[in-house]
Structure formats: C-alpha cells, structure tokens
Amino acid sequence: MKVFIVAVPLFDSNMAVQAYRLCDRSGEKAIGIQNDFRRMTEALISPGLDLIEKVGLEPFAGDKPLFTDVNQFKLLTEALTYMSIDPAKLVCVLPGQAPFDDYALGKCRRLRALGYTLALDSFPAAGNKHPLIPLISYLLMDYQEPQFFAQYKTVNIDLPDIRPIITNIPDTESYQVLSRNRLALFTGGFYNQPITEGIKEISPVKVNALQLLNQVNSKDFEFADVSRIIERDPYLTISLLRFINSAAVGLSNKVESIHSAVTLLGQIEVRRWATVAISVSLAEDRPGEITKLSLTRAKLAENLAGPFGLSALQSSLFLTGLFSLLDVILEKPMVEAINDVAVDKWVREALVEKSGDLAAVLELIYTYERADWDKVSILIIKKGISLDDVNKAFVDAIIWYGQILETIDAEKNSPKNSDAGKSAAPNRRTGDGRKKSAR
C-alpha cells in the first residue's frame, strides 16, 4: 500500500514541541481511485504502525511521545504486542466514532496494562458517556468543527483528567487565545506564519555564523579565511573537530587543528559540514522545531531533485529548504534575511519571489508538512511524480535528520566539551524573548 505519511508537531502553550502525531493516508484514497478491494486492504493495515516497525520511533519524534492511529483490526489482533517498540513512547489514537463492544474494550485495557497511552481521534457522539473515556489520556479536537467550542467546554468542565489536543488551528491569533489552557496541546497552521517585521540587530554569534556561511558558499574560498572564522566560535570549533575525527570521515590520525581539518576536508565537504552546523547554531535560541524543520526540509528538497527533474540544482534545493525559515531564525522579513547569506538566483527566487522551479518543490514540502493530502495529490499528478518517490524522499530525510541529531547530542553531552559549551552559552542569548512562529 502506497502512503503519504508525515510527523506533525504538537506544541504546548509556550510554543515548545511536546510530542508528534504521525498522520498518514493511503495514496490510492488520496488520488481518488480506491475500490472495494483497496478499502478492505486499508482496513487491515495501519501505515503508521508499519513504518514505525520498519524504521523505529526516533526518526519521527526523537525522545518525545509519538501519536499514531491504531485501527480496529490492529487493536483486536493485538498487533502492538508483537512490535519491538517502547510502549511508554507511543500513544495509540483510536477512532472516536467507531463502536467499542466489551471485547474491544478488553483489548484497550490490555494495551493500558502493557504501558501504552490511549487517545481518541475526535470528540465521540456519546460525549462523556463513551465507554473509552475512563481509559484515555488525550482527546483530539478539530478547531474547525462547528461544534468545537461546545465540545471544548464539555471537556474542560466534565473531563478535567483528559488532556485536549486542539488540531487545525489556522493562525497565531487563534493559538494565542487557545494557549491560555496550559493543559492542552496544539497543532495546525499557526506555526506556518511568516515573519513580516522583527528586530534589526543580529547577535555576534549569528553574525559570525553568517560570515562563515557566506565564505563557504563563495567560489574557491580561502581555507585560511574560513579557519579564522570557525576559531571564533567554540561550538563550530568543537563541531568541526568531532566531525573530522569521526568514523564517518575515517582518518587514521587524530586532527587537532582547525586549519588542518579544513584543508583535509576540502571545499565541498567543508561547505557541506558548515551548512548543517551553522543552521543548528543559528536556530539555537529559537524553538527546537525550527532546527528540525530547517534540516529535514533541506534534505527532503535535495531528495526531490531527481523526481522534479532538477538534479543539476540539487545543492541549491538543499539551501532552499535549509533557509526556508531564515526569516524566523534572524527575526526579520525574508527579503531582508536573505541578503545576510550568499545564495544563488534560484534560491532567492524561490524564497523571496516564490517563483521558479525550486518554488514548486517548496510548495510540495509545505503542503506535505500540513498533511494536506488532497493538495499533495494534485501537485504530484501535475508534476508526474510517483507516490513512492515522495514517501521515500521524506523517510530518508527524517532518518538523515535522526543521524544529525545523534551527532549534535553527542557533542552536547560529551564531558570533554562541557567546559567549552558552558563558555559559549552566554554569548548565544539573543533576541528579546518574543515568540515567533515558523513557516
């Protein structure tokens, strides 16, 4: 079964990501060619669970809980009991409008006993009389539903022990009102809003990172100039030395000099390392989701170069995805933020003018992230792209991000580098504390 699948972040009232929800939809259903056989097949499988079994929880959610739909077939056959996953990290989202007889309720109780957390995917017609209410910890509620406010009031008054998850929130203003509820979690388009105005000053750390980015993206840059910029920043120094001495590079002798590291890697690999390391450095004082979005978009855009017939612009696609949140990171409009980095005309067209071949790739990525499967289907049909290509590109991107995350965590947790990290921390406090949302 071909599927669209994406992990959507769930935010708390402080705009911090607390969990992810795995949203999936079969490709045949999305493009409207499903028949009775396919409907029967879909009822027997659960794409989210199947993919989790294949690649694990971490690429989707890291160390945070992951919400995924569990259909009646998977529930009744106790499929979860045969999976090699940590029950404490998985929240089973059950269908709120499906009937639950005593047999099904018994299976739900067994999941609870095994350590799984349960949720309902919608407000049930029976309200607080639904038989699953005593067993669930979360209730998903669609903000766009006509009965939302009445149902939300019922949950707050009659079901205080259940944590609401409000989905499909369209904008920042709605989120700000709803986020007064400190218990709830939130998702929707509210974190997709671009920056239209912001502070003009950039912290010294970000200035240094941008100088390095400009250097490595210039043609035939000087190793000595790049080395001097890296040596000004403890984080970049540690990151480069750990990378050059890692098993991935495979050198027999340890490298302890920044200039030696830069020279040994060469221009292409230095440019690649710097792009990833700097994106993490720039986003350090922003919500953690921004770093993940920037990196996964970069890799996803690069992975889609072939399907879009843009293999010659693969590196430009990587930068386009990476800098798609530059306005958020630098807290200024994109038209101003893009002037602080060195990019080619194709990247500028896509990010500022929203035109050109690269913009079409970004449009697909944004739509995919929102789990707007109907629009995704239209876009891939117009471009003649297969479902397999899109799904593989996304899965490869999150696995790649998971590998990057392991490297970052290793750097942060290394006892050897703890003193250097502490010395760098005070200089990284930037901004005025105002929350900005991500596109």
N, C-alpha and C positions, 0 to 999 in steps of 0.2 A: 504494500500500500504506500503510494507516494503521499507525502505530507508537507505542509508548511508547519514550522514549529519555531517558537521564539520564547525566551525568558523575559518576562515583563517585570520591572522592579516595583516593589511595594514600599512606599515611603511612610514614615511616621510624621507626627506634627512638626518636627524640627527639620524636615526635608532630608532625613537620613534614611538610607535603604535598610530595611529590617528583614526583608525576605524577597523571594522572586516567585512569580507564577508562570508555570510552563503552559503556554497557550498553543494549541495545535488544531489543525483542521485538515482533513484529507484533501488531496489535490483534486480528485475526481469530483468531490462535492463542491469544491470551491469554483471549478470551472463549469459546473452545471451539467455533467454528463453521467451522473451517478444513476445506476439502475438497481433493480431489486437485489441482484447478487452482490453488488458493491455495498449496499446498505446492510446486508446481512454480515458481510465481512467486517465492515466498520464496527458493528455491534460486538464482534468477538475480539477485536484488538483494541489496544489503548496506545496510540503512537507515543505519547509522552513517556509512559512506563517502559515501553520497548526501547526507546532511545536512552533512557536512564540506565537500563540494564546493560546497554552496549557501551556507553562512554562514562557512566558514573554521574554523581550529583555535582561534583566540584566545578566542572567547566561551566555549568549553568549558574550556580549560586555560591560558589566558594564555600565558606563556613556558615552561611546563612540557611535558614529553612527554605525548602523548595515546595511550593504548592503544585500539585498536578492532579488532573482529573482521573478518577477511577470509575470505570463504567460498571454496570451491574454484573456483567459476565466475569470481569476480573475480581469483583468482590465475592461473588458466590463460589467461584472456583478457588478462592484463597490464593490467587497468583502471587500476591505480595509476600506470602510466607516462604516462597521459593527464591526470592530475589536477594542478592548479596548486597544489600544497602542498609544503612543505619536508620532504623525506624524513627529515631529522635530528630532526624533532619528532613523527614518527608511528611508533608501534610496532605492527606487524602481528601480531595474535593469530590464530594458525592452529589449526584443530581437531585436538586431540591424539589423538582416536580414529579419525580418517579415514586411509585408506590413502594413501601417497605413493609413486608409482612414479618412475622415472627422469625422466620428462617433467615431473612436478610438482616434483621436487627441482631440476631445472634452472631452473624459474621462481623458486623460492625463492632460488637462488644469484644470479639476476639482480636480485632485489629487494635482496639484500645488497650487490651491486656498485653499485647506484644510491644507496646510503646509508640504506636502511630497516633498522630493527632488527626482529628476529623474536622471537616468543614462542609458546608452546603454551598452550592454554586449560585443559589438565588433564594429569595425570601419565599418559603413554602406557602401554598394556598391555605393550608391548615394553621398557619401562623405559629403561635407558641404552643399549639396543641400537637404539632407534628411529632411523631414518635422518636425522631432522631435528636430533637432539641436537647435532651439531657446528656447526649453523648458528644455533641460538637463543641469546639472551642472557637470557631470562626464562622461568620456568615457573610457571604459576598452579596453586595447590594449595588445595583446599577443606578447611578445618579440620574441617568436619562429616562428611567422608567417613570411613567405618570404617577404611580403610587409610592414613589420613593420616600417622600417626606413623612407620609403616614406610617409606612413600614419602619422607617428610621426611628420615629418616635416610639413605636412599639418595642423595638429592640432596646432602646435606651432606658425605657421605663420598666418593661416586663422581663427583659433578658439581660440583666446587668453583668452576668458572668460570661456572656458571649462577646467576643471582640469583632466588631463590624469591619469589613473591608469594603471601602467605597470605590467602585470602579467607574471608568468612563467619565472622569472629571474633566471638563473641556478646557479650563483656563485657570490662571493663577488666582484670580479674584475668588472663584468658587472654592479653590483649595484653601485659601486663607480663611474663609468663613468656616468651612468644614473642619479645618485643623484645630479648631478650638477644642474639639474632642480629643483629648490626649490618649485615649484608649484605642482609637481607630487607626487603621492603615489605609493608604490612599494610592490610587493609580489612575492614569488617564493622560490626556493631552496637556495637562497643566505644566509638566516639566519640559514640554516641547517648545516653550515660548522663547523667541529670540531676544537678545538684549538690544534695546533701542537707545539707551543712554546709560552712562556709568561714570566712574571716576576716571580721571585722565592720567594720573600718575601710576607708574609701574614700579613695583618693588625692585631693589637692587638685584635680588636673586633672579627674578624674571627677566630683567634687562640682560644679565649675564647669559642666561639660557637662550634668549633670543639672539644675542650676538653669536653664540656658538651655532645656532641653527642657521643663521644667515651665512656663516663661514662655510659650514659643511655642504650647503646647497649651492654654493658658488662653484663655477667651473675651475678645476685644477687648484683647489685651495692649498695653502701652505701648511704643512704639518706643524711647524713651529708656532704659527698663529693660533691654531686650534689647541695645541697643548697648553699655551698660556691661559686661554680662556677656561679650559677644563680645570686647571690647577687652582683657579679662584674659588671653586665650589666644592666643598667636601663631599657632597652627595654624588656629584658627577665623577669626582676622582675615585671614590670607592666603587661606584658602579662600573666604571671602565676597567679598573684593576681586577675586580671579581670576574668580569666578562672575559678578559684576555687570558685569565688563569683558569677558566672553567674547562670542563671536559668537552664542552661544545666546540671550543677552539682547538684543544688538543695539543698544546705546546709541551715540549718535554722539560723546558727550563722555566722557572717562575720569572715573571716580568714585574718589576717594581717601579719602573719609571713611566710616567705618562707619555713622554715623547717616544720612548721605545714602543709602548703599546700602540700609539697612533701609527707609527711607522710600520710596525709589523702587520697591523690590520689592513692598511691601505685605504684609499679614498672610499671605495664602495662600501666596505664593511664599517668604517668609521661613520660614514653618513647614515648607515642603517642603524647602528647602535645608538648614535646621538639622537636620531629622530624619536626612537622609543623612549630612551632615558629622559629626554627633555620633556616629552609630553607628560610623563609622570611627574617630573619636577614642577612644571608649570601649573599642573592641576592639584598640587598638594594641599593648597588652602581652600579648595572648593569641595563640594560633596563628592564622596568616593565614587558615585555612579558616573561622574563626568569622566574620570580616568578610564573606567571600563568602556563607556560608550565610545570615547575617542579611539581607543586601541582596537576594539572589535570592529568599529566602522572602518578603520584603516585597513585591517586585514580582509574584511568582507568585501570592501570596494576593490582591493587588489585581486581577490579570488574571482570576482565577477568580470575581470578584464577580458578573459577568454570568451565567456558566453556572450558578452556585449560586442565582441569583435574589436576590442581596444587593447590588445596585447602590447602594442607599441607604447601605450601610455600607462602601463602597469604601475610604475613608480609615481606618476602624477596622481593616479587613483588612490594610492596609499596615502599620500599627503592630503588629498581632498577629504578623505574620511577622517584622517587624524585632526585636521584643522576645522572640521565642521562645527566644533564647539569653541573655537578660538575667541569668539566674542564673549562667551561665558567665562572662559579662563582669564582673559585680560580685562573683563568688565568694561567693555566698550563696544559700539556697533561694529559689525563685521567689516564694513567698508573702511573703518579706521584700523581695526585689529589686523587685517590682512597686510596693511602697509608696514607692520612691525616684523614681518617674516619675508624670506625670499621664496617666492613661488613663481611658477611659470604661468603663462597666459591662460592655459586650460584650467588650472586650479582656480585662478582668480575669477574666470568666467563662471565657473560652477558655484563658487561660494558667495560672490558679490552680486553678479548679474543673474545667477540661477539660469544660465543658458549654456549651450554647448553639449557635447557628447557626455562629458563627465557628470553633468547635472542630472541626466537621465538615470545614471547609476545611483546617485544620491537619493533621487525620488523613490526608487525602488527600496532602498535601505530604510528610509524614514517610514515608508508605508509598511514595510515588513516589521519594523520595531513596534509599530502600533497594533500589530496583529489585524490589520485591515485586509483580510484575505480576499475580499471581493475585488478591491482595487489592485492588490498584488497580482491576481489572476489576469486582470485586464492588461496590466503593464507587461507581463511576461509573454502574453499572447501577441501583443503588438510587436515585441522585440524578437519573437520566435525563440524564446529561451525555454529550456525544459525545467520541469519541477525538480528533477534530480540535481541539476546544476545549481539551482538556488539553495536547495536544502543542504547539499554538500558544502557549498561555499560558507553557509552560516555555521554548520557544525565544525568545520575546520577552523573557522575564525575563533569560536569560543574555546576550542581545545588549545589553540595557539595562545589565546589570552591567559588561559589557565597556566601554561608554561611560563609566560612572562610574570604572572602573579607569584609563582613559586620562587622565581629569581629575586623579585622585589622583597618578598617576605624573608628570604634567606639573608638578604643584605641588612634588612632592618633588625633581624633577630640575632645577627652574628655578634657574639661577645667581643670579638676583635675590633669591631667597628662601632661599638656602643658609644665610646667617648667622642669619636668624630661626629657621630649622628647627633649627640647632645649639643656639640658646639655649633652645629649648623642650624639647629632648630629655632633659636631666637630670631635669626635673620629671615626665616621663612614666614613670619607672621605678617601677613599683608592684608590689605583691604580694610573696609570699615565695618565688617561683620554683617552687612546686609546680605540677605539670601537672593541669589539669582537662580533662575531655572534654566534647564538645558533643552536644546532642541534635539 
